[in-house]
Amino acid sequence: MDKVKAGDIMSFPVVTIEPGATVRELAAVLADNNISGLPVVDEDGKLLGVVSEEDLLLLDADLHFPRYVQVFDSVIFLESVRKFEERFRKAFAAKVSDVMSRDPVTVTKEATLREVATLMSRKDVNRLPVVDETGHLLGIIARGDVLRGIAALQDPNGEDEKGAGA
């Protein structure tokens, strides 16, 4: 696992978003690309953070659908629908910079597959941005990329690269 480097398994180009984009735009990018998270970069491609569906779910935690009670044939709202709609609009108008995770866990393209897998496990992250020495985004590694890298090390007899067995 030490022969395979992050640069060998990373995906690029990477779908990214800028910090000034709205949460509505972020949701569209995630849905359109069928991904659950992505790096946030500045106009020069420098990594500023990462943002994921989980960040959107945390934002959504403040939004509560209006509750109501039904008394006979009447419906009485306990919370104003207008107030809910206003909070909903504000949430989707929020900027990516408001919801992103700053100081993301990253690797360089020289990191080994073992280091990448260990870091993902210890930090409980689903993706690792690959950056150069100046913090510019080079690629991204998802858990599936790690699994493909490990699988590529296996020979048809199920032995690993050292022949020690799977």
Phi and psi in radians as a Rosetta constraint file:
Dihedral C 1 N 2 CA 2 C 2 CIRCULARHARMONIC -1.518 0.35
Dihedral N 2 CA 2 C 2 N 3 CIRCULARHARMONIC -0.206 0.35
Dihedral C 2 N 3 CA 3 C 3 CIRCULARHARMONIC -1.404 0.35
Dihedral N 3 CA 3 C 3 N 4 CIRCULARHARMONIC -0.542 0.35
Dihedral C 3 N 4 CA 4 C 4 CIRCULARHARMONIC -1.475 0.35
Dihedral N 4 CA 4 C 4 N 5 CIRCULARHARMONIC 2.248 0.35
Dihedral C 4 N 5 CA 5 C 5 CIRCULARHARMONIC -1.873 0.35
Dihedral N 5 CA 5 C 5 N 6 CIRCULARHARMONIC 2.801 0.35
Dihedral C 5 N 6 CA 6 C 6 CIRCULARHARMONIC -0.957 0.35
Dihedral N 6 CA 6 C 6 N 7 CIRCULARHARMONIC -0.684 0.35
Dihedral C 6 N 7 CA 7 C 7 CIRCULARHARMONIC -1.085 0.35
Dihedral N 7 CA 7 C 7 N 8 CIRCULARHARMONIC -0.405 0.35
Dihedral C 7 N 8 CA 8 C 8 CIRCULARHARMONIC -1.378 0.35
Dihedral N 8 CA 8 C 8 N 9 CIRCULARHARMONIC -0.495 0.35
Dihedral C 8 N 9 CA 9 C 9 CIRCULARHARMONIC -1.949 0.35
Dihedral N 9 CA 9 C 9 N 10 CIRCULARHARMONIC -0.121 0.35
Dihedral C 9 N 10 CA 10 C 10 CIRCULARHARMONIC -1.211 0.35
Dihedral N 10 CA 10 C 10 N 11 CIRCULARHARMONIC 2.657 0.35
Dihedral C 10 N 11 CA 11 C 11 CIRCULARHARMONIC -1.699 0.35
Dihedral N 11 CA 11 C 11 N 12 CIRCULARHARMONIC 2.477 0.35
Dihedral C 11 N 12 CA 12 C 12 CIRCULARHARMONIC -2.798 0.35
Dihedral N 12 CA 12 C 12 N 13 CIRCULARHARMONIC 2.685 0.35
Dihedral C 12 N 13 CA 13 C 13 CIRCULARHARMONIC -1.135 0.35
Dihedral N 13 CA 13 C 13 N 14 CIRCULARHARMONIC 2.834 0.35
Dihedral C 13 N 14 CA 14 C 14 CIRCULARHARMONIC -1.846 0.35
Dihedral N 14 CA 14 C 14 N 15 CIRCULARHARMONIC 2.405 0.35
Dihedral C 14 N 15 CA 15 C 15 CIRCULARHARMONIC -1.267 0.35
Dihedral N 15 CA 15 C 15 N 16 CIRCULARHARMONIC 2.191 0.35
Dihedral C 15 N 16 CA 16 C 16 CIRCULARHARMONIC -2.285 0.35
Dihedral N 16 CA 16 C 16 N 17 CIRCULARHARMONIC 3.032 0.35
Dihedral C 16 N 17 CA 17 C 17 CIRCULARHARMONIC -2.508 0.35
Dihedral N 17 CA 17 C 17 N 18 CIRCULARHARMONIC 2.668 0.35
Dihedral C 17 N 18 CA 18 C 18 CIRCULARHARMONIC -1.617 0.35
Dihedral N 18 CA 18 C 18 N 19 CIRCULARHARMONIC 2.681 0.35
Dihedral C 18 N 19 CA 19 C 19 CIRCULARHARMONIC -1.104 0.35
Dihedral N 19 CA 19 C 19 N 20 CIRCULARHARMONIC -0.410 0.35
Dihedral C 19 N 20 CA 20 C 20 CIRCULARHARMONIC -1.468 0.35
Dihedral N 20 CA 20 C 20 N 21 CIRCULARHARMONIC -0.089 0.35
Dihedral C 20 N 21 CA 21 C 21 CIRCULARHARMONIC -1.178 0.35
Dihedral N 21 CA 21 C 21 N 22 CIRCULARHARMONIC 2.688 0.35
Dihedral C 21 N 22 CA 22 C 22 CIRCULARHARMONIC -1.475 0.35
Dihedral N 22 CA 22 C 22 N 23 CIRCULARHARMONIC 2.824 0.35
Dihedral C 22 N 23 CA 23 C 23 CIRCULARHARMONIC -1.073 0.35
Dihedral N 23 CA 23 C 23 N 24 CIRCULARHARMONIC -0.607 0.35
Dihedral C 23 N 24 CA 24 C 24 CIRCULARHARMONIC -1.063 0.35
Dihedral N 24 CA 24 C 24 N 25 CIRCULARHARMONIC -0.783 0.35
Dihedral C 24 N 25 CA 25 C 25 CIRCULARHARMONIC -1.122 0.35
Dihedral N 25 CA 25 C 25 N 26 CIRCULARHARMONIC -0.698 0.35
Dihedral C 25 N 26 CA 26 C 26 CIRCULARHARMONIC -1.041 0.35
Dihedral N 26 CA 26 C 26 N 27 CIRCULARHARMONIC -0.836 0.35
Dihedral C 26 N 27 CA 27 C 27 CIRCULARHARMONIC -1.026 0.35
Dihedral N 27 CA 27 C 27 N 28 CIRCULARHARMONIC -0.690 0.35
Dihedral C 27 N 28 CA 28 C 28 CIRCULARHARMONIC -1.150 0.35
Dihedral N 28 CA 28 C 28 N 29 CIRCULARHARMONIC -0.747 0.35
Dihedral C 28 N 29 CA 29 C 29 CIRCULARHARMONIC -1.105 0.35
Dihedral N 29 CA 29 C 29 N 30 CIRCULARHARMONIC -0.772 0.35
Dihedral C 29 N 30 CA 30 C 30 CIRCULARHARMONIC -1.061 0.35
Dihedral N 30 CA 30 C 30 N 31 CIRCULARHARMONIC -0.823 0.35
Dihedral C 30 N 31 CA 31 C 31 CIRCULARHARMONIC -1.170 0.35
Dihedral N 31 CA 31 C 31 N 32 CIRCULARHARMONIC -0.788 0.35
Dihedral C 31 N 32 CA 32 C 32 CIRCULARHARMONIC -1.105 0.35
Dihedral N 32 CA 32 C 32 N 33 CIRCULARHARMONIC -0.534 0.35
Dihedral C 32 N 33 CA 33 C 33 CIRCULARHARMONIC -1.785 0.35
Dihedral N 33 CA 33 C 33 N 34 CIRCULARHARMONIC 0.036 0.35
Dihedral C 33 N 34 CA 34 C 34 CIRCULARHARMONIC 0.916 0.35
Dihedral N 34 CA 34 C 34 N 35 CIRCULARHARMONIC 0.849 0.35
Dihedral C 34 N 35 CA 35 C 35 CIRCULARHARMONIC -2.217 0.35
Dihedral N 35 CA 35 C 35 N 36 CIRCULARHARMONIC 2.807 0.35
Dihedral C 35 N 36 CA 36 C 36 CIRCULARHARMONIC -1.848 0.35
Dihedral N 36 CA 36 C 36 N 37 CIRCULARHARMONIC -0.079 0.35
Dihedral C 36 N 37 CA 37 C 37 CIRCULARHARMONIC -2.992 0.35
Dihedral N 37 CA 37 C 37 N 38 CIRCULARHARMONIC 2.869 0.35
Dihedral C 37 N 38 CA 38 C 38 CIRCULARHARMONIC -2.801 0.35
Dihedral N 38 CA 38 C 38 N 39 CIRCULARHARMONIC 2.794 0.35
Dihedral C 38 N 39 CA 39 C 39 CIRCULARHARMONIC -1.297 0.35
Dihedral N 39 CA 39 C 39 N 40 CIRCULARHARMONIC 2.612 0.35
Dihedral C 39 N 40 CA 40 C 40 CIRCULARHARMONIC -1.856 0.35
Dihedral N 40 CA 40 C 40 N 41 CIRCULARHARMONIC 2.150 0.35
Dihedral C 40 N 41 CA 41 C 41 CIRCULARHARMONIC -2.220 0.35
Dihedral N 41 CA 41 C 41 N 42 CIRCULARHARMONIC 2.712 0.35
Dihedral C 41 N 42 CA 42 C 42 CIRCULARHARMONIC -1.458 0.35
Dihedral N 42 CA 42 C 42 N 43 CIRCULARHARMONIC -3.091 0.35
Dihedral C 42 N 43 CA 43 C 43 CIRCULARHARMONIC -1.131 0.35
Dihedral N 43 CA 43 C 43 N 44 CIRCULARHARMONIC -0.303 0.35
Dihedral C 43 N 44 CA 44 C 44 CIRCULARHARMONIC -1.673 0.35
Dihedral N 44 CA 44 C 44 N 45 CIRCULARHARMONIC 0.012 0.35
Dihedral C 44 N 45 CA 45 C 45 CIRCULARHARMONIC 1.517 0.35
Dihedral N 45 CA 45 C 45 N 46 CIRCULARHARMONIC 0.215 0.35
Dihedral C 45 N 46 CA 46 C 46 CIRCULARHARMONIC -1.429 0.35
Dihedral N 46 CA 46 C 46 N 47 CIRCULARHARMONIC 2.339 0.35
Dihedral C 46 N 47 CA 47 C 47 CIRCULARHARMONIC -1.234 0.35
Dihedral N 47 CA 47 C 47 N 48 CIRCULARHARMONIC 2.222 0.35
Dihedral C 47 N 48 CA 48 C 48 CIRCULARHARMONIC -1.902 0.35
Dihedral N 48 CA 48 C 48 N 49 CIRCULARHARMONIC -0.468 0.35
Dihedral C 48 N 49 CA 49 C 49 CIRCULARHARMONIC 3.061 0.35
Dihedral N 49 CA 49 C 49 N 50 CIRCULARHARMONIC -3.008 0.35
Dihedral C 49 N 50 CA 50 C 50 CIRCULARHARMONIC -2.325 0.35
Dihedral N 50 CA 50 C 50 N 51 CIRCULARHARMONIC 2.716 0.35
Dihedral C 50 N 51 CA 51 C 51 CIRCULARHARMONIC -2.435 0.35
Dihedral N 51 CA 51 C 51 N 52 CIRCULARHARMONIC 2.511 0.35
Dihedral C 51 N 52 CA 52 C 52 CIRCULARHARMONIC -2.448 0.35
Dihedral N 52 CA 52 C 52 N 53 CIRCULARHARMONIC 3.035 0.35
Dihedral C 52 N 53 CA 53 C 53 CIRCULARHARMONIC -1.014 0.35
Dihedral N 53 CA 53 C 53 N 54 CIRCULARHARMONIC -0.595 0.35
Dihedral C 53 N 54 CA 54 C 54 CIRCULARHARMONIC -1.062 0.35
Dihedral N 54 CA 54 C 54 N 55 CIRCULARHARMONIC -0.678 0.35
Dihedral C 54 N 55 CA 55 C 55 CIRCULARHARMONIC -1.093 0.35
Dihedral N 55 CA 55 C 55 N 56 CIRCULARHARMONIC -0.644 0.35
Dihedral C 55 N 56 CA 56 C 56 CIRCULARHARMONIC -1.221 0.35
Dihedral N 56 CA 56 C 56 N 57 CIRCULARHARMONIC -0.645 0.35
Dihedral C 56 N 57 CA 57 C 57 CIRCULARHARMONIC -1.146 0.35
Dihedral N 57 CA 57 C 57 N 58 CIRCULARHARMONIC -0.657 0.35
Dihedral C 57 N 58 CA 58 C 58 CIRCULARHARMONIC -1.146 0.35
Dihedral N 58 CA 58 C 58 N 59 CIRCULARHARMONIC -0.666 0.35
Dihedral C 58 N 59 CA 59 C 59 CIRCULARHARMONIC -1.105 0.35
Dihedral N 59 CA 59 C 59 N 60 CIRCULARHARMONIC -0.710 0.35
Dihedral C 59 N 60 CA 60 C 60 CIRCULARHARMONIC -1.217 0.35
Dihedral N 60 CA 60 C 60 N 61 CIRCULARHARMONIC -0.334 0.35
Dihedral C 60 N 61 CA 61 C 61 CIRCULARHARMONIC -1.061 0.35
Dihedral N 61 CA 61 C 61 N 62 CIRCULARHARMONIC -0.455 0.35
Dihedral C 61 N 62 CA 62 C 62 CIRCULARHARMONIC -1.379 0.35
Dihedral N 62 CA 62 C 62 N 63 CIRCULARHARMONIC -0.289 0.35
Dihedral C 62 N 63 CA 63 C 63 CIRCULARHARMONIC -1.572 0.35
Dihedral N 63 CA 63 C 63 N 64 CIRCULARHARMONIC 2.045 0.35
Dihedral C 63 N 64 CA 64 C 64 CIRCULARHARMONIC -2.020 0.35
Dihedral N 64 CA 64 C 64 N 65 CIRCULARHARMONIC 2.239 0.35
Dihedral C 64 N 65 CA 65 C 65 CIRCULARHARMONIC -1.109 0.35
Dihedral N 65 CA 65 C 65 N 66 CIRCULARHARMONIC 2.549 0.35
Dihedral C 65 N 66 CA 66 C 66 CIRCULARHARMONIC -1.002 0.35
Dihedral N 66 CA 66 C 66 N 67 CIRCULARHARMONIC 2.330 0.35
Dihedral C 66 N 67 CA 67 C 67 CIRCULARHARMONIC -1.649 0.35
Dihedral N 67 CA 67 C 67 N 68 CIRCULARHARMONIC 2.628 0.35
Dihedral C 67 N 68 CA 68 C 68 CIRCULARHARMONIC -2.547 0.35
Dihedral N 68 CA 68 C 68 N 69 CIRCULARHARMONIC 2.819 0.35
Dihedral C 68 N 69 CA 69 C 69 CIRCULARHARMONIC -2.187 0.35
Dihedral N 69 CA 69 C 69 N 70 CIRCULARHARMONIC 2.612 0.35
Dihedral C 69 N 70 CA 70 C 70 CIRCULARHARMONIC -1.909 0.35
Dihedral N 70 CA 70 C 70 N 71 CIRCULARHARMONIC 2.121 0.35
Dihedral C 70 N 71 CA 71 C 71 CIRCULARHARMONIC -2.033 0.35
Dihedral N 71 CA 71 C 71 N 72 CIRCULARHARMONIC 1.987 0.35
Dihedral C 71 N 72 CA 72 C 72 CIRCULARHARMONIC 0.948 0.35
Dihedral N 72 CA 72 C 72 N 73 CIRCULARHARMONIC -2.086 0.35
Dihedral C 72 N 73 CA 73 C 73 CIRCULARHARMONIC -1.780 0.35
Dihedral N 73 CA 73 C 73 N 74 CIRCULARHARMONIC 0.213 0.35
Dihedral C 73 N 74 CA 74 C 74 CIRCULARHARMONIC -1.903 0.35
Dihedral N 74 CA 74 C 74 N 75 CIRCULARHARMONIC 2.589 0.35
Dihedral C 74 N 75 CA 75 C 75 CIRCULARHARMONIC -1.935 0.35
Dihedral N 75 CA 75 C 75 N 76 CIRCULARHARMONIC 2.210 0.35
Dihedral C 75 N 76 CA 76 C 76 CIRCULARHARMONIC -2.007 0.35
Dihedral N 76 CA 76 C 76 N 77 CIRCULARHARMONIC 2.063 0.35
Dihedral C 76 N 77 CA 77 C 77 CIRCULARHARMONIC -1.413 0.35
Dihedral N 77 CA 77 C 77 N 78 CIRCULARHARMONIC 2.296 0.35
Dihedral C 77 N 78 CA 78 C 78 CIRCULARHARMONIC -1.480 0.35
Dihedral N 78 CA 78 C 78 N 79 CIRCULARHARMONIC -0.299 0.35
Dihedral C 78 N 79 CA 79 C 79 CIRCULARHARMONIC -2.428 0.35
Dihedral N 79 CA 79 C 79 N 80 CIRCULARHARMONIC 2.475 0.35
Dihedral C 79 N 80 CA 80 C 80 CIRCULARHARMONIC -1.144 0.35
Dihedral N 80 CA 80 C 80 N 81 CIRCULARHARMONIC 2.302 0.35
Dihedral C 80 N 81 CA 81 C 81 CIRCULARHARMONIC -1.116 0.35
Dihedral N 81 CA 81 C 81 N 82 CIRCULARHARMONIC -0.668 0.35
Dihedral C 81 N 82 CA 82 C 82 CIRCULARHARMONIC -1.069 0.35
Dihedral N 82 CA 82 C 82 N 83 CIRCULARHARMONIC -0.712 0.35
Dihedral C 82 N 83 CA 83 C 83 CIRCULARHARMONIC -1.115 0.35
Dihedral N 83 CA 83 C 83 N 84 CIRCULARHARMONIC -0.727 0.35
Dihedral C 83 N 84 CA 84 C 84 CIRCULARHARMONIC -1.085 0.35
Dihedral N 84 CA 84 C 84 N 85 CIRCULARHARMONIC -0.806 0.35
Dihedral C 84 N 85 CA 85 C 85 CIRCULARHARMONIC -1.070 0.35
Dihedral N 85 CA 85 C 85 N 86 CIRCULARHARMONIC -0.661 0.35
Dihedral C 85 N 86 CA 86 C 86 CIRCULARHARMONIC -1.144 0.35
Dihedral N 86 CA 86 C 86 N 87 CIRCULARHARMONIC -0.772 0.35
Dihedral C 86 N 87 CA 87 C 87 CIRCULARHARMONIC -1.137 0.35
Dihedral N 87 CA 87 C 87 N 88 CIRCULARHARMONIC -0.652 0.35
Dihedral C 87 N 88 CA 88 C 88 CIRCULARHARMONIC -1.090 0.35
Dihedral N 88 CA 88 C 88 N 89 CIRCULARHARMONIC -0.813 0.35
Dihedral C 88 N 89 CA 89 C 89 CIRCULARHARMONIC -1.079 0.35
Dihedral N 89 CA 89 C 89 N 90 CIRCULARHARMONIC -0.731 0.35
Dihedral C 89 N 90 CA 90 C 90 CIRCULARHARMONIC -1.118 0.35
Dihedral N 90 CA 90 C 90 N 91 CIRCULARHARMONIC -0.711 0.35
Dihedral C 90 N 91 CA 91 C 91 CIRCULARHARMONIC -1.094 0.35
Dihedral N 91 CA 91 C 91 N 92 CIRCULARHARMONIC -0.760 0.35
Dihedral C 91 N 92 CA 92 C 92 CIRCULARHARMONIC -1.350 0.35
Dihedral N 92 CA 92 C 92 N 93 CIRCULARHARMONIC -0.267 0.35
Dihedral C 92 N 93 CA 93 C 93 CIRCULARHARMONIC -1.551 0.35
Dihedral N 93 CA 93 C 93 N 94 CIRCULARHARMONIC -0.168 0.35
Dihedral C 93 N 94 CA 94 C 94 CIRCULARHARMONIC -1.036 0.35
Dihedral N 94 CA 94 C 94 N 95 CIRCULARHARMONIC 2.719 0.35
Dihedral C 94 N 95 CA 95 C 95 CIRCULARHARMONIC -1.606 0.35
Dihedral N 95 CA 95 C 95 N 96 CIRCULARHARMONIC 2.677 0.35
Dihedral C 95 N 96 CA 96 C 96 CIRCULARHARMONIC -0.978 0.35
Dihedral N 96 CA 96 C 96 N 97 CIRCULARHARMONIC -0.669 0.35
Dihedral C 96 N 97 CA 97 C 97 CIRCULARHARMONIC -1.061 0.35
Dihedral N 97 CA 97 C 97 N 98 CIRCULARHARMONIC -0.400 0.35
Dihedral C 97 N 98 CA 98 C 98 CIRCULARHARMONIC -1.351 0.35
Dihedral N 98 CA 98 C 98 N 99 CIRCULARHARMONIC -0.435 0.35
Dihedral C 98 N 99 CA 99 C 99 CIRCULARHARMONIC -2.022 0.35
Dihedral N 99 CA 99 C 99 N 100 CIRCULARHARMONIC -0.186 0.35
Dihedral C 99 N 100 CA 100 C 100 CIRCULARHARMONIC -1.257 0.35
Dihedral N 100 CA 100 C 100 N 101 CIRCULARHARMONIC 2.746 0.35
Dihedral C 100 N 101 CA 101 C 101 CIRCULARHARMONIC -1.562 0.35
Dihedral N 101 CA 101 C 101 N 102 CIRCULARHARMONIC 2.169 0.35
Dihedral C 101 N 102 CA 102 C 102 CIRCULARHARMONIC -1.562 0.35
Dihedral N 102 CA 102 C 102 N 103 CIRCULARHARMONIC 2.844 0.35
Dihedral C 102 N 103 CA 103 C 103 CIRCULARHARMONIC 0.931 0.35
Dihedral N 103 CA 103 C 103 N 104 CIRCULARHARMONIC 1.012 0.35
Dihedral C 103 N 104 CA 104 C 104 CIRCULARHARMONIC -1.205 0.35
Dihedral N 104 CA 104 C 104 N 105 CIRCULARHARMONIC 2.748 0.35
Dihedral C 104 N 105 CA 105 C 105 CIRCULARHARMONIC -1.267 0.35
Dihedral N 105 CA 105 C 105 N 106 CIRCULARHARMONIC 2.262 0.35
Dihedral C 105 N 106 CA 106 C 106 CIRCULARHARMONIC -2.331 0.35
Dihedral N 106 CA 106 C 106 N 107 CIRCULARHARMONIC 2.924 0.35
Dihedral C 106 N 107 CA 107 C 107 CIRCULARHARMONIC -2.363 0.35
Dihedral N 107 CA 107 C 107 N 108 CIRCULARHARMONIC 2.850 0.35
Dihedral C 107 N 108 CA 108 C 108 CIRCULARHARMONIC -1.665 0.35
Dihedral N 108 CA 108 C 108 N 109 CIRCULARHARMONIC 2.920 0.35
Dihedral C 108 N 109 CA 109 C 109 CIRCULARHARMONIC -1.213 0.35
Dihedral N 109 CA 109 C 109 N 110 CIRCULARHARMONIC -0.205 0.35
Dihedral C 109 N 110 CA 110 C 110 CIRCULARHARMONIC -1.547 0.35
Dihedral N 110 CA 110 C 110 N 111 CIRCULARHARMONIC -0.157 0.35
Dihedral C 110 N 111 CA 111 C 111 CIRCULARHARMONIC -1.070 0.35
Dihedral N 111 CA 111 C 111 N 112 CIRCULARHARMONIC 2.515 0.35
Dihedral C 111 N 112 CA 112 C 112 CIRCULARHARMONIC -1.425 0.35
Dihedral N 112 CA 112 C 112 N 113 CIRCULARHARMONIC 2.818 0.35
Dihedral C 112 N 113 CA 113 C 113 CIRCULARHARMONIC -1.009 0.35
Dihedral N 113 CA 113 C 113 N 114 CIRCULARHARMONIC -0.700 0.35
Dihedral C 113 N 114 CA 114 C 114 CIRCULARHARMONIC -1.069 0.35
Dihedral N 114 CA 114 C 114 N 115 CIRCULARHARMONIC -0.789 0.35
Dihedral C 114 N 115 CA 115 C 115 CIRCULARHARMONIC -1.108 0.35
Dihedral N 115 CA 115 C 115 N 116 CIRCULARHARMONIC -0.718 0.35
Dihedral C 115 N 116 CA 116 C 116 CIRCULARHARMONIC -1.096 0.35
Dihedral N 116 CA 116 C 116 N 117 CIRCULARHARMONIC -0.855 0.35
Dihedral C 116 N 117 CA 117 C 117 CIRCULARHARMONIC -1.088 0.35
Dihedral N 117 CA 117 C 117 N 118 CIRCULARHARMONIC -0.741 0.35
Dihedral C 117 N 118 CA 118 C 118 CIRCULARHARMONIC -1.123 0.35
Dihedral N 118 CA 118 C 118 N 119 CIRCULARHARMONIC -0.781 0.35
Dihedral C 118 N 119 CA 119 C 119 CIRCULARHARMONIC -1.098 0.35
Dihedral N 119 CA 119 C 119 N 120 CIRCULARHARMONIC -0.764 0.35
Dihedral C 119 N 120 CA 120 C 120 CIRCULARHARMONIC -1.058 0.35
Dihedral N 120 CA 120 C 120 N 121 CIRCULARHARMONIC -0.742 0.35
Dihedral C 120 N 121 CA 121 C 121 CIRCULARHARMONIC -1.182 0.35
Dihedral N 121 CA 121 C 121 N 122 CIRCULARHARMONIC -0.846 0.35
Dihedral C 121 N 122 CA 122 C 122 CIRCULARHARMONIC -1.171 0.35
Dihedral N 122 CA 122 C 122 N 123 CIRCULARHARMONIC -0.662 0.35
Dihedral C 122 N 123 CA 123 C 123 CIRCULARHARMONIC -1.603 0.35
Dihedral N 123 CA 123 C 123 N 124 CIRCULARHARMONIC -0.077 0.35
Dihedral C 123 N 124 CA 124 C 124 CIRCULARHARMONIC 0.914 0.35
Dihedral N 124 CA 124 C 124 N 125 CIRCULARHARMONIC 0.943 0.35
Dihedral C 124 N 125 CA 125 C 125 CIRCULARHARMONIC -2.041 0.35
Dihedral N 125 CA 125 C 125 N 126 CIRCULARHARMONIC 2.634 0.35
Dihedral C 125 N 126 CA 126 C 126 CIRCULARHARMONIC -1.629 0.35
Dihedral N 126 CA 126 C 126 N 127 CIRCULARHARMONIC -0.293 0.35
Dihedral C 126 N 127 CA 127 C 127 CIRCULARHARMONIC -2.614 0.35
Dihedral N 127 CA 127 C 127 N 128 CIRCULARHARMONIC 2.585 0.35
Dihedral C 127 N 128 CA 128 C 128 CIRCULARHARMONIC -2.192 0.35
Dihedral N 128 CA 128 C 128 N 129 CIRCULARHARMONIC 2.087 0.35
Dihedral C 128 N 129 CA 129 C 129 CIRCULARHARMONIC -1.182 0.35
Dihedral N 129 CA 129 C 129 N 130 CIRCULARHARMONIC 2.478 0.35
Dihedral C 129 N 130 CA 130 C 130 CIRCULARHARMONIC -1.831 0.35
Dihedral N 130 CA 130 C 130 N 131 CIRCULARHARMONIC 2.144 0.35
Dihedral C 130 N 131 CA 131 C 131 CIRCULARHARMONIC -2.175 0.35
Dihedral N 131 CA 131 C 131 N 132 CIRCULARHARMONIC 2.778 0.35
Dihedral C 131 N 132 CA 132 C 132 CIRCULARHARMONIC -1.543 0.35
Dihedral N 132 CA 132 C 132 N 133 CIRCULARHARMONIC -3.070 0.35
Dihedral C 132 N 133 CA 133 C 133 CIRCULARHARMONIC -1.140 0.35
Dihedral N 133 CA 133 C 133 N 134 CIRCULARHARMONIC -0.297 0.35
Dihedral C 133 N 134 CA 134 C 134 CIRCULARHARMONIC -1.731 0.35
Dihedral N 134 CA 134 C 134 N 135 CIRCULARHARMONIC 0.068 0.35
Dihedral C 134 N 135 CA 135 C 135 CIRCULARHARMONIC 1.526 0.35
Dihedral N 135 CA 135 C 135 N 136 CIRCULARHARMONIC 0.155 0.35
Dihedral C 135 N 136 CA 136 C 136 CIRCULARHARMONIC -1.419 0.35
Dihedral N 136 CA 136 C 136 N 137 CIRCULARHARMONIC 2.414 0.35
Dihedral C 136 N 137 CA 137 C 137 CIRCULARHARMONIC -1.238 0.35
Dihedral N 137 CA 137 C 137 N 138 CIRCULARHARMONIC 2.229 0.35
Dihedral C 137 N 138 CA 138 C 138 CIRCULARHARMONIC -1.860 0.35
Dihedral N 138 CA 138 C 138 N 139 CIRCULARHARMONIC -0.579 0.35
Dihedral C 138 N 139 CA 139 C 139 CIRCULARHARMONIC -3.055 0.35
Dihedral N 139 CA 139 C 139 N 140 CIRCULARHARMONIC -2.993 0.35
Dihedral C 139 N 140 CA 140 C 140 CIRCULARHARMONIC -2.521 0.35
Dihedral N 140 CA 140 C 140 N 141 CIRCULARHARMONIC 2.570 0.35
Dihedral C 140 N 141 CA 141 C 141 CIRCULARHARMONIC -2.112 0.35
Dihedral N 141 CA 141 C 141 N 142 CIRCULARHARMONIC 2.123 0.35
Dihedral C 141 N 142 CA 142 C 142 CIRCULARHARMONIC -1.724 0.35
Dihedral N 142 CA 142 C 142 N 143 CIRCULARHARMONIC 2.905 0.35
Dihedral C 142 N 143 CA 143 C 143 CIRCULARHARMONIC -0.992 0.35
Dihedral N 143 CA 143 C 143 N 144 CIRCULARHARMONIC -0.649 0.35
Dihedral C 143 N 144 CA 144 C 144 CIRCULARHARMONIC -1.095 0.35
Dihedral N 144 CA 144 C 144 N 145 CIRCULARHARMONIC -0.602 0.35
Dihedral C 144 N 145 CA 145 C 145 CIRCULARHARMONIC -1.125 0.35
Dihedral N 145 CA 145 C 145 N 146 CIRCULARHARMONIC -0.678 0.35
Dihedral C 145 N 146 CA 146 C 146 CIRCULARHARMONIC -1.133 0.35
Dihedral N 146 CA 146 C 146 N 147 CIRCULARHARMONIC -0.786 0.35
Dihedral C 146 N 147 CA 147 C 147 CIRCULARHARMONIC -1.079 0.35
Dihedral N 147 CA 147 C 147 N 148 CIRCULARHARMONIC -0.716 0.35
Dihedral C 147 N 148 CA 148 C 148 CIRCULARHARMONIC -1.126 0.35
Dihedral N 148 CA 148 C 148 N 149 CIRCULARHARMONIC -0.657 0.35
Dihedral C 148 N 149 CA 149 C 149 CIRCULARHARMONIC -1.120 0.35
Dihedral N 149 CA 149 C 149 N 150 CIRCULARHARMONIC -0.724 0.35
Dihedral C 149 N 150 CA 150 C 150 CIRCULARHARMONIC -1.168 0.35
Dihedral N 150 CA 150 C 150 N 151 CIRCULARHARMONIC -0.771 0.35
Dihedral C 150 N 151 CA 151 C 151 CIRCULARHARMONIC -1.075 0.35
Dihedral N 151 CA 151 C 151 N 152 CIRCULARHARMONIC -0.619 0.35
Dihedral C 151 N 152 CA 152 C 152 CIRCULARHARMONIC -1.178 0.35
Dihedral N 152 CA 152 C 152 N 153 CIRCULARHARMONIC -0.366 0.35
Dihedral C 152 N 153 CA 153 C 153 CIRCULARHARMONIC -1.391 0.35
Dihedral N 153 CA 153 C 153 N 154 CIRCULARHARMONIC -0.294 0.35
Dihedral C 153 N 154 CA 154 C 154 CIRCULARHARMONIC -1.454 0.35
Dihedral N 154 CA 154 C 154 N 155 CIRCULARHARMONIC 2.370 0.35
Dihedral C 154 N 155 CA 155 C 155 CIRCULARHARMONIC -1.585 0.35
Dihedral N 155 CA 155 C 155 N 156 CIRCULARHARMONIC 3.000 0.35
Dihedral C 155 N 156 CA 156 C 156 CIRCULARHARMONIC -1.038 0.35
Dihedral N 156 CA 156 C 156 N 157 CIRCULARHARMONIC -0.363 0.35
Dihedral C 156 N 157 CA 157 C 157 CIRCULARHARMONIC -1.514 0.35
Dihedral N 157 CA 157 C 157 N 158 CIRCULARHARMONIC 0.034 0.35
Dihedral C 157 N 158 CA 158 C 158 CIRCULARHARMONIC 1.428 0.35
Dihedral N 158 CA 158 C 158 N 159 CIRCULARHARMONIC 0.199 0.35
Dihedral C 158 N 159 CA 159 C 159 CIRCULARHARMONIC -1.634 0.35
Dihedral N 159 CA 159 C 159 N 160 CIRCULARHARMONIC 2.571 0.35
Dihedral C 159 N 160 CA 160 C 160 CIRCULARHARMONIC -1.411 0.35
Dihedral N 160 CA 160 C 160 N 161 CIRCULARHARMONIC -3.057 0.35
Dihedral C 160 N 161 CA 161 C 161 CIRCULARHARMONIC -1.043 0.35
Dihedral N 161 CA 161 C 161 N 162 CIRCULARHARMONIC -0.391 0.35
Dihedral C 161 N 162 CA 162 C 162 CIRCULARHARMONIC -1.694 0.35
Dihedral N 162 CA 162 C 162 N 163 CIRCULARHARMONIC -0.063 0.35
Dihedral C 162 N 163 CA 163 C 163 CIRCULARHARMONIC 1.336 0.35
Dihedral N 163 CA 163 C 163 N 164 CIRCULARHARMONIC 0.326 0.35
Dihedral C 163 N 164 CA 164 C 164 CIRCULARHARMONIC -1.590 0.35
Dihedral N 164 CA 164 C 164 N 165 CIRCULARHARMONIC -0.024 0.35
Dihedral C 164 N 165 CA 165 C 165 CIRCULARHARMONIC 1.727 0.35
Dihedral N 165 CA 165 C 165 N 166 CIRCULARHARMONIC 2.761 0.35
